[in-house]
Amino acid sequence: MACLERCRCCADSRRRHGSILYSILRSEERAASPAGPGPGPRRGQASRGCPCGSRRRVALRSPQVACKAASAVLVKTLRFVQNVPCFQELPLDEQLLLVRSCWAPLLVLGLAQDRVHFETVESAEPSMLQRILTTRRQGEQPPPRGPAPGRPHHGPGGGGPHLPSAGEIQAIKGFLAKCWSLDISTKEYAYLKGTVLFNPDLPGLQCTQYIEGLQREAQQALNEHVRLIHRGDEARFAKLNVVLSLLRSINANVIAELFFRPIIGAVNMDDMLLEMLCAKL
């Protein structure tokens, strides 16, 4: 019952089987399943919670405000990267490879540092009945409901916008909340960004040992700073490394779709990053 109250797309066990929608759905199921309907749930078997809530597509409530704030953070992030002397010593192709791989986690760290808040609203998608009726009129196959889990949001042909899901946005907000709860200082943010920037595990890097040494130095500097400033909190360094681990769950495509597609459209983020990296910000 709780799932029925939370999610509209859950089935209503009391719905009349003679309704128009039920008849259409049943005919679609028969056409898609030649073997016929499968066995129903066994008695006593626990019902699974509906996962549809985390897959709902959402958009920014105030895109002009949030996108402007994210764009400002991206400029500040690339300016920070350009001002790191060790980064400037790397060949340009190495610099670009590092930035392409880490711009999204660096941006989210910047959002946390600048305490950027944003709200989302559920996107108005066509109902199941509208999809079926539209498909029958056009004589086409039913349109896909969205990208499969784990696949990138950009289709091969560019396509229209693919809004992030509520679960993906919750991962971003959870990360921001974790950073704010730790009250991370400016120096700690700088060392965290250095750890993220200098990732020696990227395929195609030539200066692997040099970059690995820079990442190690960033971690050592963070550890020394924490031991000096937070002497009574022996677990703080570990907590900050947990923050870094949470960044792995944030998808760069989600960040691009949420904060940049509303203002730059289908512009390739790699091209924009290259242009900004070569410019004097």
C-alpha positions in Angstrom: 0.0 0.0 0.0 2.9 2.4 0.8 4.3 1.8 -2.7 0.9 2.6 -4.2 0.9 5.9 -2.4 4.4 6.7 -3.5 4.4 5.8 -7.1 1.6 6.3 -9.6 3.0 3.7 -12.0 2.4 0.9 -9.6 -0.4 -1.4 -10.4 -3.8 -1.0 -8.7 -5.0 -4.4 -7.6 -8.6 -3.1 -7.4 -8.7 -1.7 -10.9 -11.5 -3.1 -13.0 -10.3 -5.5 -15.7 -12.9 -4.2 -18.1 -11.5 -0.7 -18.4 -10.2 0.6 -21.7 -6.6 1.1 -20.4 -6.5 -2.4 -19.0 -7.7 -3.9 -22.3 -5.1 -2.0 -24.3 -2.3 -3.0 -21.9 -3.3 -6.6 -21.9 -3.4 -6.7 -25.7 0.1 -5.2 -25.9 1.4 -7.8 -23.4 -0.1 -10.6 -25.5 1.6 -9.3 -28.6 4.9 -8.9 -26.9 4.8 -12.3 -25.1 4.0 -15.2 -27.5 4.4 -17.7 -24.7 1.6 -16.2 -22.7 1.5 -14.7 -19.3 3.9 -16.1 -16.7 2.9 -17.6 -13.4 1.7 -15.2 -10.7 3.5 -14.5 -7.5 3.5 -17.4 -5.0 1.6 -17.1 -1.8 3.8 -15.9 1.0 6.4 -14.4 -1.4 7.5 -11.0 -0.3 6.5 -8.2 -2.7 9.3 -6.0 -4.0 9.3 -2.3 -3.6 8.6 -0.3 -6.7 11.9 1.2 -8.0 10.1 3.6 -10.4 10.6 6.6 -8.0 14.4 6.7 -8.5 14.0 6.4 -12.3 11.6 9.4 -12.6 13.1 12.0 -15.0 13.6 15.4 -13.4 14.7 18.9 -14.5 16.0 22.0 -12.7 13.3 24.1 -11.1 15.1 27.3 -11.8 17.5 26.5 -14.7 18.6 30.1 -15.3 19.9 30.5 -11.8 21.4 27.0 -11.3 23.0 26.9 -14.8 24.6 30.3 -14.3 26.0 29.2 -10.9 27.3 26.0 -12.4 28.9 27.8 -15.3 30.7 30.2 -12.9 31.9 27.2 -10.9 33.3 25.6 -14.0 35.2 28.7 -15.0 36.7 28.9 -11.4 37.5 25.2 -11.6 39.5 25.5 -14.8 41.2 28.6 -13.5 42.3 26.6 -10.5 43.6 23.9 -12.7 45.5 26.3 -14.9 47.1 27.9 -11.9 48.6 24.6 -10.7 52.3 24.9 -11.7 52.8 21.1 -11.9 49.8 20.8 -14.3 51.3 23.4 -16.6 54.5 21.4 -16.9 52.5 18.5 -18.5 52.2 18.3 -22.3 48.9 19.7 -23.7 47.5 16.4 -24.7 48.1 15.1 -21.1 46.5 18.1 -19.7 43.4 17.7 -21.8 43.1 14.0 -21.0 43.2 14.8 -17.3 40.6 17.6 -17.6 38.3 15.5 -19.7 38.2 12.7 -17.1 37.9 14.8 -14.0 36.0 18.0 -14.9 32.7 16.7 -13.5 34.0 15.6 -10.1 36.0 18.8 -9.8 32.8 20.8 -10.7 30.8 19.0 -8.0 33.5 19.7 -5.5 33.3 23.4 -6.6 29.5 23.3 -6.1 30.0 22.0 -2.6 32.7 24.6 -1.9 30.6 27.5 -3.1 27.5 26.0 -1.4 25.4 26.0 -4.6 21.9 24.8 -3.9 19.5 23.7 -6.6 16.0 22.2 -6.7 14.5 19.9 -9.3 11.0 19.1 -10.4 9.5 16.0 -12.0 9.5 16.2 -15.8 6.1 15.9 -17.5 6.3 12.7 -19.5 3.6 11.2 -21.7 1.5 8.7 -19.8 1.4 5.0 -20.8 -2.0 5.4 -22.4 -0.8 8.4 -24.4 2.2 6.5 -25.6 0.1 3.5 -26.7 -2.5 5.5 -28.5 0.1 7.7 -30.2 2.0 4.6 -31.3 -1.1 3.0 -32.7 -2.0 6.1 -34.7 1.5 6.3 -36.2 1.9 2.5 -36.7 5.3 2.6 -35.1 7.0 0.7 -32.4 6.6 2.0 -28.9 9.2 4.7 -28.1 11.8 3.8 -25.5 11.2 5.1 -22.0 14.8 6.2 -21.5 18.4 5.0 -21.5 19.2 1.7 -20.0 20.8 1.8 -16.6 24.6 2.3 -16.9 24.5 3.6 -20.4 25.6 7.1 -21.3 22.9 9.7 -21.8 24.1 10.9 -25.2 22.9 8.8 -28.1 25.1 8.2 -31.1 23.0 10.6 -33.2 22.9 13.5 -30.7 19.1 13.1 -30.3 17.1 15.2 -27.9 17.8 15.9 -24.3 17.7 12.9 -21.9 16.8 14.3 -18.5 18.6 12.9 -15.4 16.7 10.5 -13.1 15.7 11.3 -9.5 18.2 8.7 -8.3 21.1 10.4 -10.1 20.2 13.8 -8.7 19.9 12.3 -5.2 23.5 11.0 -5.6 24.7 14.6 -6.3 22.7 16.1 -3.5 23.9 13.4 -1.1 27.5 14.2 -2.0 26.9 17.9 -1.4 25.3 17.3 1.9 28.2 15.1 3.0 30.7 17.9 2.2 28.7 20.5 4.0 28.3 18.3 7.1 32.1 18.0 7.3 32.6 21.8 6.9 35.5 21.4 4.6 38.0 24.2 4.5 39.4 26.0 1.5 42.8 24.2 1.8 41.1 20.8 2.2 39.1 21.5 -1.0 42.3 22.4 -2.8 44.0 19.1 -1.8 41.0 17.1 -2.6 40.9 18.7 -6.1 44.6 17.9 -6.5 43.9 14.3 -5.7 41.1 14.1 -8.2 43.0 16.0 -10.9 46.2 14.0 -10.9 44.7 10.5 -11.7 47.5 8.2 -12.8 45.1 5.3 -13.7 43.7 6.9 -16.9 44.5 5.0 -20.1 46.6 6.8 -22.6 48.7 8.8 -20.1 52.4 9.0 -20.8 53.6 10.7 -17.7 52.1 8.1 -15.3 54.8 8.1 -12.7 55.0 11.9 -12.5 51.2 12.2 -12.2 51.1 9.5 -9.6 53.7 11.3 -7.6 51.6 14.5 -7.7 48.6 12.7 -6.5 50.6 11.2 -3.6 51.9 14.7 -2.7 48.3 16.0 -2.6 47.2 13.2 -0.3 50.2 13.8 2.0 49.6 17.5 2.1 45.9 16.9 3.0 47.0 14.4 5.8 49.5 16.8 7.3 47.0 19.7 7.2 44.3 17.6 8.9 46.7 16.5 11.6 47.8 20.0 12.2 44.4 21.7 12.2 42.1 18.9 13.5 44.2 17.3 16.1 41.2 16.1 18.1 39.6 14.4 15.0 41.7 11.4 14.1 39.1 10.1 11.7 38.8 13.3 9.6 41.3 12.2 7.0 39.4 9.0 6.5 36.1 10.9 6.2 37.6 13.2 3.5 38.7 10.1 1.6 35.1 8.8 1.8 34.1 12.1 0.1 36.4 11.2 -2.8 34.9 7.7 -3.0 31.4 9.2 -3.3 32.5 11.1 -6.4 32.8 7.8 -8.3 29.0 7.5 -8.3 28.4 10.8 -10.1 28.1 10.5 -13.9 29.7 13.3 -16.1 26.8 12.9 -18.6 24.3 13.7 -15.8 26.2 16.9 -14.9 26.3 18.0 -18.5 22.6 17.3 -19.1 21.5 19.0 -15.9 23.6 22.1 -15.8 24.9 22.8 -19.4 22.5 21.4 -22.0 19.9 24.0 -21.0 22.3 26.8 -21.9 24.6 25.4 -24.6 22.4 22.8 -26.2 24.1 19.8 -27.7 27.5 21.4 -27.8 30.2 18.8 -27.1 31.7 19.2 -23.6 35.1 18.0 -24.7 35.3 20.8 -27.3 34.2 23.4 -24.8 36.7 22.2 -22.2 39.5 22.4 -24.8 38.5 25.9 -25.8 38.4 27.0 -22.1 41.6 25.3 -21.2 43.5 27.0 -24.0 41.9 30.4 -23.1 43.1 32.7 -20.4 40.3 32.5 -17.8 
